Amino acid sequence: RVSGKDPNSFTAYDYLMRGWYEFYKFTRESNAAARDLFEKARTIDPNYARAYAGLAFTYSSDYDFEWTEDFDKTLKLVLENASTAVRLDPNDYQAHWALGWAYLYNRQHENAMAQYVRARQLNPNDAELLAEMGNLLIYMGQPKQAITQVKEAIRLNPFHDNWYVEYLGWAYEEAGMPKEA
């Protein structure tokens, strides 16, 4: 059930878990703290794919929330860290998800879709992955598929964050269903 490789160090794993705790606070400061913790995990275990995936997600947040002064450099760091994560562990769904997100931000939609599909094959029940993939589906002109997928994510996680509903509303709008939006 858990397809990702185990870390070589429980200390690296501890830093990774602490990093995710900070990451999900969604503030500029907590994102920087998460990056520091993921860096510590990577330093302790340079072959730990999830540490690189975490780093990629922190840079994605910098880009997404405009917490960077150099958007091009930030996009490059997203792609580099996500690519490293996939190279280190091709069976880690978070690594593929991070790479899909990197390709999405770099407007390589077909490559992004391939990575999201692989992430879903590896972990089809991650509600956050399903909902976030709705973003890509909308950009690719598939809002009805996005509606179906985000609804499934909400079913899987009835205590979801508000952004699930934002993506659902956006998908309805793009599908020409303003009343539902």
Disulfide bonds with the S-S distance in Angstrom:
none
